[in-house]
Amino acid sequence: MPTTRIAITGANSAVGNVLLTEIANTTDTSAVAIVRREGALEELPTGSSVTTAVARYEDGAALRAALDGVSCVVHLAGILFESRTTTYQSANVETTQALVEAATDTGVRHLVFISSIGADPASPNGYFRSKGVAEALVTGADLAGTAIRTPLLLGPETAGGRALVRTASQGSTKTLGGGTHTLRPLDIDDLSAAIFAAVAQDQPADRSVHDLVGPTGVTYRGLIEQMANLLGKDVSVGSTPIWLAKLGAGAAGLFRQGGMTPDVIDVITSSEDVPHNADGDLDIMLTPLANTLQKLVQA
Ligand SMILES: NC(=O)c1ccc[n+]([C@@H]2O[C@H](COP(=O)([O-])OP(=O)(O)OC[C@H]3O[C@@H](n4cnc5c(N)ncnc54)[C@H](OP(=O)(O)O)[C@@H]3O)[C@@H](O)[C@H]2O)c1
């Protein structure tokens, strides 16, 4: 019989998919997978431990109904790329605000929020700022709140994992600033383990904001070269100056909303090094980068 009932928002996301696949094969946890549109239901893993709910964040009653009987919510809904219909404010901040309110009203004990390395409510960068504001909503709420800040996530399901394989297969590619910034890519299965560990901490310790990065620092250029090597390909990595990319993105922004903006360029070229990695605090074993890349090859 399942003993812990959790809710997962943005359940059709890459991370949600991995979490739900695991829950579908366990008996000690059950989950309600929350999505905001009917069409997303088809994308969800199924199993006797998984039920589903469609709830829009503007609809407090639907959110509260979905959270009935839930002890912990894992909040995954969020974006890096804005669009004509979705902004950092609506996707990253307002979803969190609505969820905190619904969770508090329904007696949920704990909310686990997936944030980003670099999140800061005072950041001049719109993405980092929105994640920082959302973190503050979660950790300042009248329930236990945990934020896990993550770097680039790699797994066959993630946009970053797919882009890396595509880029490394191309023969030649251009990277922003020569790809010299340091990444600490995290295996999506390790994030899944970290989320389960956080959920199990019913009374989270004083450190409620965790920076969780992968075990190895690597430049983006180095990552592409390692991936190409594993794929048995040769890749020549060139450079586009960051200032030029931002100029182009700024000009494109005059005609469209979102996409590759100067803010996104800053995010994806930021260093992901952290002063303290939370793998020990969350008691998880990190997957070596080479094994994570191997999973991408085998997918
Ligand atoms: N992937 C990474 O490398 C990475 C790095 C750092 C942090 N994160 C964070 O980790 C979380 C999961 O990432 P992921 O890559 O697994 O996500 P993903 O696959 O890109 O899925 C995004 C999810 O957010 C939902 N969403 C988008 N706009 C929304 C809005 N305005 N209102 C409500 N829901 C909205 C989407 O629902 P629809 O399908 O209905 O649009 C989808 O369920 C996100 O919060 C992300 O910011 C990811």
The ligand as an SDF file (V2000), in Angstrom:
LIG
                    3D

 48 52  0  0  0  0  0  0  0  0999 V2000
   16.1580   21.4610  -17.9290 N   0  0  0  0  0  0  0  0  0  0  0  0
   17.1350   22.1330  -17.3280 C   0  0  0  0  0  0  0  0  0  0  0  0
   18.3210   22.0680  -17.7460 O   0  0  0  0  0  0  0  0  0  0  0  0
   16.8200   22.9700  -16.1200 C   0  0  0  0  0  0  0  0  0  0  0  0
   17.8520   23.7110  -15.5040 C   0  0  0  0  0  0  0  0  0  0  0  0
   17.5650   24.4800  -14.3630 C   0  0  0  0  0  0  0  0  0  0  0  0
   16.2530   24.5080  -13.8560 C   0  0  0  0  0  0  0  0  0  0  0  0
   15.2710   23.7770  -14.4770 N   0  0  0  0  0  0  0  0  0  0  0  0
   13.9030   23.8510  -13.9320 C   0  0  0  0  0  0  0  0  0  0  0  0
   13.4340   22.5470  -13.6410 O   0  0  0  0  0  0  0  0  0  0  0  0
   12.0150   22.4840  -13.8870 C   0  0  0  0  0  0  0  0  0  0  0  0
   11.7360   21.3090  -14.8220 C   0  0  0  0  0  0  0  0  0  0  0  0
   12.5210   21.5050  -15.9960 O   0  0  0  0  0  0  0  0  0  0  0  0
   12.2550   20.6330  -17.3040 P   0  0  0  0  0  0  0  0  0  0  0  0
   13.3820   20.8940  -18.2360 O   0  0  0  0  0  0  0  0  0  0  0  0
   11.9390   19.2430  -16.9040 O   0  0  0  0  0  0  0  0  0  0  0  0
   10.9610   21.3520  -17.8660 O   0  0  0  0  0  0  0  0  0  0  0  0
   10.2870   21.1980  -19.3270 P   0  0  0  0  0  0  0  0  0  0  0  0
   10.4630   19.8160  -19.8220 O   0  0  0  0  0  0  0  0  0  0  0  0
   10.7490   22.3290  -20.1690 O   0  0  0  0  0  0  0  0  0  0  0  0
    8.7330   21.4300  -18.9890 O   0  0  0  0  0  0  0  0  0  0  0  0
    8.2740   22.6880  -18.5360 C   0  0  0  0  0  0  0  0  0  0  0  0
    6.9820   22.5020  -17.7630 C   0  0  0  0  0  0  0  0  0  0  0  0
    6.5150   23.7890  -17.3330 O   0  0  0  0  0  0  0  0  0  0  0  0
    5.1500   23.9590  -17.7600 C   0  0  0  0  0  0  0  0  0  0  0  0
    4.8840   25.3600  -18.0760 N   0  0  0  0  0  0  0  0  0  0  0  0
    5.4930   26.1450  -18.9930 C   0  0  0  0  0  0  0  0  0  0  0  0
    4.9480   27.3760  -18.9730 N   0  0  0  0  0  0  0  0  0  0  0  0
    3.9870   27.3640  -18.0200 C   0  0  0  0  0  0  0  0  0  0  0  0
    3.0550   28.3150  -17.5350 C   0  0  0  0  0  0  0  0  0  0  0  0
    3.0030   29.5780  -18.0080 N   0  0  0  0  0  0  0  0  0  0  0  0
    2.2000   27.9480  -16.5620 N   0  0  0  0  0  0  0  0  0  0  0  0
    2.2370   26.7040  -16.0600 C   0  0  0  0  0  0  0  0  0  0  0  0
    3.0760   25.7310  -16.4800 N   0  0  0  0  0  0  0  0  0  0  0  0
    3.9440   26.0700  -17.4520 C   0  0  0  0  0  0  0  0  0  0  0  0
    5.0440   23.0990  -19.0180 C   0  0  0  0  0  0  0  0  0  0  0  0
    3.6780   22.8000  -19.2550 O   0  0  0  0  0  0  0  0  0  0  0  0
    3.0780   22.8380  -20.7770 P   0  0  0  0  0  0  0  0  0  0  0  0
    3.6050   21.5920  -21.4630 O   0  0  0  0  0  0  0  0  0  0  0  0
    1.6220   22.8590  -20.5690 O   0  0  0  0  0  0  0  0  0  0  0  0
    3.6330   24.1050  -21.4170 O   0  0  0  0  0  0  0  0  0  0  0  0
    5.8670   21.8770  -18.5900 C   0  0  0  0  0  0  0  0  0  0  0  0
    5.0970   21.0380  -17.7590 O   0  0  0  0  0  0  0  0  0  0  0  0
   11.6110   23.8360  -14.4730 C   0  0  0  0  0  0  0  0  0  0  0  0
   11.0750   24.6400  -13.4520 O   0  0  0  0  0  0  0  0  0  0  0  0
   12.9380   24.4200  -14.9600 C   0  0  0  0  0  0  0  0  0  0  0  0
   12.9390   25.8300  -14.9290 O   0  0  0  0  0  0  0  0  0  0  0  0
   15.5340   23.0140  -15.5850 C   0  0  0  0  0  0  0  0  0  0  0  0
  1  2  1  0
  2  3  2  0
  2  4  1  0
  4  5  1  0
  4 48  2  0
  5  6  2  0
  6  7  1  0
  7  8  2  0
  8  9  1  0
  8 48  1  0
  9 10  1  0
  9 46  1  0
 10 11  1  0
 11 12  1  0
 11 44  1  0
 12 13  1  0
 13 14  1  0
 14 15  2  0
 14 16  1  0
 14 17  1  0
 17 18  1  0
 18 19  2  0
 18 20  1  0
 18 21  1  0
 21 22  1  0
 22 23  1  0
 23 24  1  0
 23 42  1  0
 24 25  1  0
 25 26  1  0
 25 36  1  0
 26 27  1  0
 26 35  1  0
 27 28  2  0
 28 29  1  0
 29 30  1  0
 29 35  2  0
 30 31  1  0
 30 32  2  0
 32 33  1  0
 33 34  2  0
 34 35  1  0
 36 37  1  0
 36 42  1  0
 37 38  1  0
 38 39  2  0
 38 40  1  0
 38 41  1  0
 42 43  1  0
 44 45  1  0
 44 46  1  0
 46 47  1  0
M  CHG  2   8   1  16  -1
M  END
$$$$
